[in-house]
Amino acid sequence: MGELLGAAVGFPGVVFSSALLVVVAFWLLVLFGGFDADGFDGDVDLGALGLGGVPVTVAASLMIVVGWLTGVTGSVLVARAGLGGFAQIAAAAVVLLLSLAVAWCAARALVRPLAKLFPDEPGPSRQDFVGSLCTIRTGRVDAEFGQAEVAARDGSTAIVQVRQYGSDALSADSTGLLYAYDDAGEFFWVAAHDAELGSAPLD
């Protein structure tokens, strides 16, 4: 037991031990509702490393756990070898590099089956804008021409093509309601929005 503890707190095991403590604390916070398991997905993209398909936290946790097991095992073997001085330092550095390589390979192999448990969320659809208010950005809107700015649920904005039936007074900076989407023409049907009534008259 003492040999294992010494390997865990010595170099290079301590590198992975520290990271493992962070991982355990993180998943405890997830368990008690303090964090979302996929809360860091927007900040880091691991697809280029072959670790895509699962939340970043899952891929990182797999690497750290495997790295810890490999690093501690390697540290125990180095200690039993009875090396000293520069040879011991060099061997510890080799263990660190090998542990990182093994951790990456193992995590890459494990995320493939795990990815089935994390299906991709459907991407944003133009149909999501139907029923939204928009701000007209062109001087006029008719059956052949018009553009408007609309806000998405995540707070971003988009410029979309709009058309209207009838002759509602839709001009720059006026407010309209997107009430239908034309797939063939790739535009939205828009009507003037009456702020006081909270509705948009349709012709």
N, C-alpha and C positions, 0 to 999 in steps of 0.2 A: 504493500500500500504506500509505504514511504517512497519507494522507487517511482511509482506512478505519479505521486504528488510532486516529487522533485522534477520529473519530466514535464509536468503540466505548467509549472511556474518557472522553469528554466527556458533558455533559448534553444530551439525556436518555438517550443510548445506554448510559451506564454503569449506569443503573437495570436495564436488561434484561441487560447483560453480566454483572452480579453474579449475577442470578437464573439466567442460563444456566450459569454455573460451578457453581452448586448443583445444577442439573438434571443436568449431565454427571457430577458426582461421585456423585449419587444412583444414576443408572443404572449406573455402574461398580460400585457396591456391590451393586446388584441382580444384576448379571452374575456377581459373585464370591460370591453367596450371603449378603451382609451384611444385606440388607433384602428384604422381600416387596414386589412391585410394587403390591399392593392393601392394604398395611399401614395406610394412613390412611383407608380407606373408612368406618370406623366413626366417625371424628372430624369429617368434613366431608361435607355433602350439597350437591352441585352441581346437583341436579335442577331447582331453582328458576331457575337461570341457563341452563337449556337445555343443560347439559353432562353430564347423567346418561347412564347406559348403559355407561360405561367407568370404570376405576379413576380415582380423583381424581388420582393422579400422572400418568396419561396425559393427562388434560384440561389439567392445569396445565402440563405440558411442552409441549403443543401451543401454548398461549397464549404461553408464554415464548419459544419459538423464533420464532413469527410476530411477536411483539412486538419481538424483537431485530432481525429482518430489517427490519421497518418503521421502527423507531426509528433504526437506523444509517443506513438510506437517507435518511430525513428529515433527519438531522443533517448528512449530506454535502451535501444540497441547501441547507440553511440556511447552511452554511459557504461554499458557492460563491456564495450570494447577496450576500455581503459586508456583511451587516447588522452593526450595532454597538449597544452600549448596551442600552437598554430594548427596542428592536425585536428584537434577537437573543434576549433572554431570553423575550420574549413568543412569538416564533416557536418556540423550543425547547419551551415549555410546550404550545403547540398540537400540536407533533409528538408529545409524550408522550401527550396525550389521544387524538389520532388513532391512535397506535400501539396503545393499550389497546383502543380500539373495534374496530380492524381485527383485532387478536389474538382478541378475543372472538367476533367474527363468523366468522372463519376456523375457530377451534376448534369452534364450534357446528356448522358445516357438516361438519367432518371427523369429529366423534364419531359422527354418525349412521351412516355406513357401518362405522366401526370397532366400533360397539356389537355388530355381528353376531359379532365375534370374542370377545366376552365375554358369553356367555349367562348369564342369571340363575341363581344356584344355587337348588335347590329349597328352599322354606321348611321350617321345622320342622314335623314331623307328630306327631300324637298316637301314631301307631304306634311312634315312636321310644322311647316310654316302656315299651313291652311288654318284659318281662324285667328291668325295674328294680325295685329295692327302694323301698319307700315307708314313710312314717310315718303311721299312722292319726291323724286329727285329730278324730274324733267318738267319742262314748261307746260306740257299737256300729256294727257293719256287718252288714247282712243282704241279702236279695235285693231290698229296696226302698229302702235308705238307706245312706249312708256317704260319707265324704270322707277324702282322704289327701293328704299333701304329698310331692311327688317332685322330685328334682333333675334338671335337664337337663344335657346334655353341656357346655354353656358355663358351668355353675356356678349358673345361676339356678334358682329353685324355682317350682313351680306347685301349686295346689290342684286336685285332680281328683276327679271322682265315682267311687266304687268300689262294687261289689256282690260278694257271695260266695254260693256254694253251700254247703250244709251248715251247720255250727254251730261253726266254729273260733272260738276265743276272741280276737276282734279288738276291742280297745278303744283308747281314747286313748293315744297314745305307743307302741303296740305296732308291730312291724315286719311288713309284708306284702310279698308279691311280686305284681307286676302281670303276669299271664300271658296276658291276651287283652283285646281292645278290642271293644266292641259299638258298631258304627256307628249303628245305629238308635236305641239308647238313649243314646248318647254317654257311656258310662261304661266303666270297666275292671273286669274280673273279677280279684279279689284272693284270695290264700290266705295263711294264716299262714306265716311264714318261720321255719324252724328254724335258728338261727345255728350250732349245733354240727354239724348235718348238712350245712349249706349248701344246703338245698333247702326247698321248700314242698310240704307234702302237699296233694293235690287230692282232693276227694270225688268 
